[in-house]
Amino acid sequence: MTIFLLFFISFYGYVFWILFDNFNFRKQREKIQWRVHINGIRGKSTVTRYATAVFREAGYHTFGKTTGSAARIIRPNGEDYDFKRKGYANVNEQVKILKSFCRQKAQAVVLECMAVNPVYAKWLEEKVMRSHIGIITNVRYDHPDYMGETLEEIAESLSKTIPQKGILITSEIEPKLLNILWKNAKKKSSLLIVANKHQVKPEDMEGFSHFAHEENVAIGYEIAKILKLPVDRALIAMKSALADPGAFNIEYIKFNHYTLAWANLFAINDRESFIEVCLKLFKQLSSYRKVVLLNNRHDRPTRVELFASMARDLKFERVITLGDYEAAVNKIFALERSKVLNLGYSTKFKNASAVELLNQIISGIDGNKVLIVGAVNIHTIQAEELLHFFAEQTKVDERSQTDLSPTNSTEVVINV
């Protein structure tokens, strides 16, 4: 009987504690005047930083959190710091973070949605954030195992973070996808605002510490309008925002008699974003010869044909295969076989050093400027060799202050 009584007391005491903690959390959360939940496929971390900066400029005591390549907490003064995790990323961390912001008297909180699975994304919005403003940056093809095999299905998945009786902002312009977002916003009695990139003037894009996207800036403008903040002040605030650690860098190094522009696009997994960034690179570096590294992993077979076809359509002058599936790439380039150089697991270069790989990659290329684009995946033996080499060489160039790039710096940043 005593054991049963202890169990009864412990069980119901635990249940009471959970209910009380949840009640207290909701009570504290409601004191935050503006809660912003940012979802989408590309640009979430950058938009999180822009939105945080705009709220800060509008006079709110604002906190933010990104979940990109490295999770970061953004302080009210605009500085940020690493969010140190114990173990793997877990959506429950958003609850702890929001509680922490509440204790620090946050007036505005901007959180990047960290859930790919729409079930968890729905929980984050409905049980954790209860946002006033929801942002879906765009709809692209990515994470089909969780979000769906079509863009329409992915739009439905992303809609799980639309707020109830709030505002939804998106820079998506595809009519079919916009219609899905509009219908889902209507179901939740939320207003849909489409951020038009054409409201962003060419001169507005000057002065960023990174190569910014008009779509992301346009979202910042819409937030400013909601807050009745002049867009010129919002623009200054966005330009002052620190670039995300995951922002894509163009790194320039000297190798033999060549100037190499290294563009690490390994993290871009959808067609639209990859093509968009490549076209911007080609325009910016028009005098450079174009080389792509198709870095295929054995556990990612669905990306092989997609990226090989894009490399063909983008007319790269040389296509390098690393890792697996080299025969599949060769088949796609059957009519242009001379463009392809296999350096992957089927060749003697499987364990080659970065210097050996680069000598092969640039061998016989006309001119002395080469743009090398890393694509598809990050982790293979050869890719890691090259990443380490470029990182070390960039440090050397920074120490020596060598002037290599067209912009008189060793680094140009394009946010993805």
C-alpha positions as CSV (number, residue, x, y, z in Angstrom):
1,M,0.0,0.0,0.0
2,T,2.8,2.4,0.9
3,I,4.6,1.7,-2.5
4,F,1.3,2.3,-4.3
5,L,0.7,5.6,-2.4
6,L,4.3,6.8,-3.2
7,F,3.8,5.9,-6.9
8,F,0.4,7.7,-6.9
9,I,1.9,10.9,-5.3
10,S,5.0,10.8,-7.6
11,F,2.9,10.3,-10.8
12,Y,0.4,13.0,-10.1
13,G,3.0,15.3,-8.8
14,Y,4.9,14.9,-12.1
15,V,1.8,15.5,-14.1
16,F,1.0,18.6,-12.0
17,W,4.5,19.9,-12.5
18,I,4.3,19.4,-16.3
19,L,0.9,21.2,-16.4
20,F,2.2,24.1,-14.3
21,D,5.4,24.4,-16.3
22,N,3.4,24.5,-19.5
23,F,0.9,27.1,-18.1
24,N,3.8,29.3,-16.9
25,F,5.6,28.9,-20.3
26,R,2.5,30.1,-22.2
27,K,2.0,32.9,-19.8
28,Q,5.6,34.2,-20.2
29,R,5.5,33.6,-24.0
30,E,2.4,35.9,-24.4
31,K,4.4,38.8,-22.9
32,I,6.6,38.8,-26.1
33,Q,5.0,41.4,-28.3
34,W,6.2,40.0,-31.6
35,R,7.0,36.3,-32.3
36,V,8.3,35.5,-35.8
37,H,8.7,32.0,-37.1
38,I,10.8,31.6,-40.3
39,N,10.5,28.5,-42.5
40,G,11.2,27.7,-46.2
41,I,13.9,25.9,-48.2
42,R,16.5,28.5,-48.9
43,G,17.5,31.7,-47.2
44,K,16.0,31.0,-43.7
45,S,19.1,31.9,-41.7
46,T,19.7,35.1,-43.7
47,V,16.1,36.2,-43.4
48,T,16.2,35.4,-39.6
49,R,19.2,37.8,-39.3
50,Y,17.5,40.5,-41.5
51,A,14.2,40.2,-39.5
52,T,16.0,40.4,-36.2
53,A,17.9,43.5,-37.4
54,V,14.7,45.2,-38.6
55,F,12.9,44.6,-35.2
56,R,16.0,45.9,-33.4
57,E,16.0,49.1,-35.6
58,A,12.3,49.5,-34.8
59,G,13.2,49.8,-31.1
60,Y,12.3,46.4,-29.8
61,H,14.5,44.4,-27.4
62,T,15.0,41.6,-29.9
63,F,16.5,38.1,-29.8
64,G,17.0,35.7,-32.7
65,K,18.2,32.1,-33.3
66,T,19.3,30.5,-36.5
67,T,19.7,26.8,-37.2
68,G,21.9,26.9,-40.3
69,S,25.3,25.4,-40.7
70,A,26.0,26.5,-37.1
71,A,23.1,27.4,-34.7
72,R,23.6,30.9,-33.5
73,I,21.9,33.1,-30.8
74,I,21.5,36.8,-31.9
75,R,21.7,39.2,-29.0
76,P,19.7,42.5,-28.8
77,N,22.9,44.4,-29.6
78,G,23.3,42.5,-32.9
79,E,26.2,40.3,-31.8
80,D,25.8,36.6,-31.9
81,Y,27.3,33.5,-30.4
82,D,27.4,29.7,-30.9
83,F,24.5,27.7,-29.4
84,K,26.4,24.8,-27.9
85,R,24.4,21.7,-28.2
86,K,24.9,18.5,-26.1
87,G,24.4,15.8,-28.6
88,Y,22.3,16.0,-31.7
89,A,19.9,18.8,-32.7
90,N,16.5,18.4,-31.1
91,V,13.4,20.5,-31.7
92,N,12.8,20.6,-27.9
93,E,15.7,23.1,-27.7
94,Q,13.4,25.8,-29.1
95,V,11.4,25.6,-25.9
96,K,14.4,26.2,-23.7
97,I,15.6,29.0,-26.0
98,L,12.2,30.7,-25.9
99,K,12.1,30.4,-22.1
100,S,15.6,32.0,-21.9
101,F,14.5,34.9,-24.1
102,C,11.4,35.4,-21.9
103,R,13.6,35.6,-18.8
104,Q,15.6,38.3,-20.6
105,K,12.5,40.4,-21.1
106,A,12.4,39.9,-24.9
107,Q,9.9,42.2,-26.7
108,A,10.5,40.5,-30.1
109,V,11.8,37.0,-30.9
110,V,12.7,35.7,-34.3
111,L,13.3,31.9,-34.6
112,E,14.3,29.9,-37.7
113,C,12.2,26.7,-37.9
114,M,14.6,23.8,-37.2
115,A,12.2,21.0,-38.2
116,V,12.3,19.3,-41.6
117,N,9.6,16.9,-40.7
118,P,6.2,18.7,-41.1
119,V,4.8,16.9,-37.9
120,Y,7.5,18.6,-35.8
121,A,7.2,21.9,-37.7
122,K,3.5,21.9,-36.8
123,W,4.2,21.2,-33.2
124,L,6.8,24.0,-33.1
125,E,4.4,26.5,-34.4
126,E,1.2,25.5,-32.6
127,K,2.7,24.5,-29.2
128,V,5.9,26.5,-29.0
129,M,5.9,29.7,-31.1
130,R,2.3,30.7,-31.7
131,S,3.8,33.3,-34.0
132,H,2.4,36.6,-35.0
133,I,4.3,36.6,-38.3
134,G,5.2,33.5,-40.2
135,I,7.6,33.6,-43.0
136,I,8.0,31.0,-45.8
137,T,11.0,32.2,-47.8
138,N,10.4,30.0,-50.8
139,V,9.4,26.5,-52.0
140,R,12.1,24.4,-53.5
141,Y,12.7,20.7,-54.1
142,D,14.6,19.4,-51.1
143,H,14.1,16.7,-48.3
144,P,11.6,14.7,-50.4
145,D,11.8,11.9,-47.8
146,Y,10.1,14.1,-45.3
147,M,8.4,17.0,-47.2
148,G,7.0,15.3,-50.3
149,E,8.0,14.4,-53.8
150,T,6.5,17.4,-55.5
151,L,6.8,21.1,-55.0
152,E,3.1,21.2,-54.2
153,E,3.5,18.6,-51.5
154,I,6.5,20.6,-50.1
155,A,4.4,23.8,-50.1
156,E,1.8,21.9,-48.0
157,S,4.5,20.7,-45.6
158,L,5.9,24.2,-45.2
159,S,2.4,25.5,-44.5
160,K,2.4,23.8,-41.1
161,T,4.2,26.8,-39.7
162,I,1.6,29.4,-40.9
163,P,0.4,31.3,-37.8
164,Q,-3.2,31.3,-36.5
165,K,-4.8,34.7,-37.1
166,G,-1.5,36.2,-38.0
167,I,0.5,37.3,-41.0
168,L,2.3,35.1,-43.5
169,I,5.1,36.6,-45.7
170,T,6.7,34.8,-48.6
171,S,8.9,35.7,-51.6
172,E,7.6,32.6,-53.5
173,I,6.1,33.7,-56.9
174,E,5.0,30.4,-58.6
175,P,1.2,30.7,-58.9
176,K,0.4,27.1,-58.1
177,L,2.6,27.2,-55.0
178,L,1.3,30.6,-53.9
179,N,-2.3,29.4,-54.2
180,I,-1.5,26.5,-51.8
181,L,0.1,29.0,-49.3
182,W,-2.9,31.3,-49.7
183,K,-5.5,28.6,-49.1
184,N,-3.7,27.3,-46.0
185,A,-3.3,30.9,-44.7
186,K,-7.0,31.5,-45.2
187,K,-7.8,28.3,-43.3
188,K,-5.9,29.8,-40.4
189,S,-7.4,33.3,-40.8
190,S,-4.0,34.7,-41.6
191,L,-3.2,37.4,-44.1
192,L,-0.8,36.4,-46.9
193,I,1.8,39.1,-48.1
194,V,3.9,38.4,-51.1
195,A,7.3,40.2,-50.9
196,N,8.0,41.5,-54.4
197,K,11.7,41.6,-55.1
198,H,11.1,44.3,-57.8
199,Q,10.5,46.8,-55.0
200,V,14.2,46.4,-54.1
201,K,16.2,48.8,-56.2
202,P,19.6,47.9,-57.7
203,E,21.3,50.5,-55.6
204,D,19.7,49.0,-52.5
205,M,21.9,45.9,-53.0
206,E,25.1,47.9,-52.7
207,G,26.9,47.9,-49.4
208,F,26.1,44.5,-48.0
209,S,29.0,42.6,-46.5
210,H,27.7,39.7,-48.6
211,F,26.1,39.3,-52.0
212,A,22.5,39.5,-50.9
213,H,19.4,38.3,-52.6
214,E,16.6,40.7,-53.5
215,E,13.9,38.3,-52.3
216,N,15.3,38.2,-48.8
217,V,15.7,42.0,-48.7
218,A,12.1,42.3,-49.9
219,I,10.9,40.2,-47.0
220,G,12.7,42.6,-44.6
221,Y,10.9,45.5,-46.3
222,E,7.5,43.9,-45.6
223,I,8.3,43.4,-42.0
224,A,9.3,47.1,-41.8
225,K,6.0,48.1,-43.3
226,I,4.2,46.1,-40.6
227,L,6.2,47.8,-37.9
228,K,5.7,51.2,-39.6
229,L,9.5,51.6,-39.9
230,P,10.8,53.5,-43.0
231,V,12.3,51.1,-45.4
232,D,15.5,53.1,-45.7
233,R,16.1,52.5,-42.0
234,A,15.2,48.8,-42.5
235,L,17.7,48.6,-45.3
236,I,20.5,50.1,-43.2
237,A,19.7,47.6,-40.4
238,M,19.8,44.6,-42.8
239,K,23.1,45.7,-44.1
240,S,24.5,45.9,-40.6
241,A,23.4,42.3,-39.8
242,L,26.2,39.8,-39.4
243,A,26.5,37.3,-42.3
244,D,25.6,33.7,-41.3
245,P,28.5,31.3,-40.8
246,G,26.9,29.1,-43.4
247,A,27.0,31.8,-46.0
248,F,28.6,30.7,-49.2
249,N,32.1,32.2,-49.8
250,I,34.1,32.7,-53.0
251,E,37.7,32.2,-52.0
252,Y,40.5,33.2,-54.2
253,I,43.9,31.5,-54.2
254,K,47.0,31.3,-56.3
255,F,47.9,27.8,-57.6
256,N,50.8,27.4,-59.9
257,H,50.3,30.2,-62.5
258,Y,46.5,30.1,-62.0
259,T,44.1,32.2,-60.0
260,L,41.4,29.9,-58.7
261,A,38.0,31.1,-57.5
262,W,36.7,28.4,-55.2
263,A,32.9,28.3,-54.8
264,N,31.7,25.8,-52.3
265,L,28.1,25.0,-53.3
266,F,28.2,21.5,-51.7
267,A,25.3,22.5,-49.4
268,I,22.8,23.6,-52.1
269,N,20.6,20.6,-52.9
270,D,17.8,22.0,-55.1
271,R,17.8,22.8,-58.8
272,E,16.5,26.4,-58.6
273,S,18.9,27.7,-56.0
274,F,21.9,26.0,-57.6
275,I,21.2,27.4,-61.1
276,E,20.5,30.8,-59.7
277,V,23.8,31.1,-57.8
278,C,25.8,29.6,-60.7
279,L,24.4,32.2,-63.1
280,K,25.3,35.0,-60.7
281,L,28.8,33.5,-60.4
282,F,29.2,33.3,-64.2
283,K,28.1,37.0,-64.5
284,Q,30.4,38.1,-61.7
285,L,33.4,36.1,-62.9
286,S,32.8,36.2,-66.7
287,S,36.6,36.0,-67.4
288,Y,37.0,32.7,-65.6
289,R,36.9,29.2,-67.1
290,K,34.1,27.2,-65.5
291,V,34.7,23.9,-63.8
292,V,32.3,21.9,-61.7
293,L,33.1,19.1,-59.2
294,L,30.2,16.5,-59.1
295,N,30.9,15.0,-55.7
296,N,28.5,12.0,-55.4
297,R,28.0,10.0,-52.3
298,H,26.9,6.3,-52.4
299,D,24.0,7.1,-50.1
300,R,22.6,9.9,-52.2
301,P,21.8,8.3,-55.6
302,T,18.8,10.6,-56.3
303,R,21.1,13.6,-56.7
304,V,23.4,12.1,-59.4
305,E,21.3,12.6,-62.5
306,L,19.9,16.0,-61.2
307,F,23.3,17.6,-60.8
308,A,24.9,16.0,-63.8
309,S,22.0,17.3,-66.0
310,M,22.4,20.8,-64.5
311,A,26.1,20.8,-65.1
312,R,25.4,19.9,-68.7
313,D,22.7,22.6,-69.1
314,L,24.9,25.3,-67.4
315,K,27.6,24.5,-70.0
316,F,30.5,24.0,-67.6
317,E,33.6,23.7,-69.6
318,R,35.0,20.9,-67.5
319,V,33.2,18.3,-65.4
320,I,35.1,16.5,-62.6
321,T,33.6,13.4,-61.0
322,L,34.5,12.6,-57.4
323,G,33.2,9.9,-55.1
324,D,30.7,7.3,-56.5
325,Y,28.4,6.9,-59.6
326,E,31.0,8.1,-62.2
327,A,29.6,5.7,-64.8
328,A,26.2,7.3,-64.4
329,V,27.6,10.8,-65.0
330,N,29.6,9.6,-68.0
331,K,26.4,8.3,-69.5
332,I,24.7,11.7,-69.2
333,F,27.7,13.3,-70.9
334,A,27.9,10.6,-73.6
335,L,27.8,13.2,-76.4
336,E,30.3,15.5,-74.6
337,R,32.6,12.9,-73.1
338,S,35.7,15.0,-73.5
339,K,34.4,17.4,-70.9
340,V,34.4,14.8,-68.2
341,L,37.4,13.8,-66.1
342,N,36.9,11.0,-63.6
343,L,38.9,11.4,-60.3
344,G,36.6,9.4,-58.0
345,Y,36.5,6.1,-56.3
346,S,36.8,4.2,-59.6
347,T,40.1,5.7,-60.4
348,K,43.7,5.8,-59.0
349,F,43.0,9.2,-57.5
350,K,40.7,7.9,-54.8
351,N,43.3,8.7,-52.1
352,A,45.1,11.5,-53.9
353,S,46.2,14.7,-52.2
354,A,44.5,18.0,-52.9
355,V,47.5,19.2,-54.9
356,E,47.4,16.1,-57.1
357,L,43.7,16.5,-57.6
358,L,44.0,20.2,-58.5
359,N,46.8,19.5,-61.0
360,Q,44.4,17.1,-62.7
361,I,41.5,19.5,-62.5
362,I,43.2,22.5,-64.2
363,S,45.5,20.6,-66.5
364,G,45.4,22.0,-70.0
365,I,42.8,24.8,-69.2
366,D,43.3,27.9,-71.4
367,G,43.9,31.2,-69.6
368,N,45.0,31.7,-66.0
369,K,41.7,32.1,-64.2
370,V,39.5,29.2,-63.2
371,L,36.2,29.1,-61.3
372,I,35.8,25.8,-59.5
373,V,32.3,25.0,-58.2
374,G,31.8,22.3,-55.7
375,A,28.4,20.5,-56.1
376,V,26.1,17.8,-54.9
377,N,27.4,16.6,-51.5
378,I,30.1,17.5,-49.0
379,H,31.6,14.3,-47.6
380,T,33.9,12.2,-49.8
381,I,37.6,11.6,-49.4
382,Q,38.6,13.9,-52.3
383,A,36.1,16.7,-51.3
384,E,37.4,16.8,-47.8
385,E,41.0,17.0,-49.1
386,L,40.1,19.9,-51.3
387,L,38.1,21.7,-48.6
388,H,41.0,21.4,-46.1
389,F,43.4,22.7,-48.8
390,F,41.3,25.7,-49.7
391,A,40.8,26.6,-46.1
392,E,44.5,26.5,-45.4
393,Q,45.4,28.5,-48.5
394,T,42.8,31.1,-47.7
395,K,44.4,31.6,-44.3
396,V,47.8,32.0,-46.0
397,D,46.4,34.6,-48.4
398,E,44.7,36.5,-45.6
399,R,48.0,36.7,-43.7
400,S,49.9,37.9,-46.7
401,Q,47.1,40.2,-47.8
402,T,47.6,39.1,-51.4
403,D,45.3,41.0,-53.8
404,L,43.7,38.3,-55.9
405,S,40.0,38.9,-56.4
406,P,38.2,41.3,-58.7
407,T,36.9,43.2,-55.7
408,N,40.3,43.7,-54.1
409,S,39.7,41.2,-51.3
410,T,40.2,37.6,-50.7
411,E,36.6,36.9,-50.1
412,V,33.2,37.6,-51.7
413,V,30.1,36.3,-50.0
414,I,26.9,35.2,-51.6
415,N,24.1,34.1,-49.2
416,V,22.2,31.0,-50.2
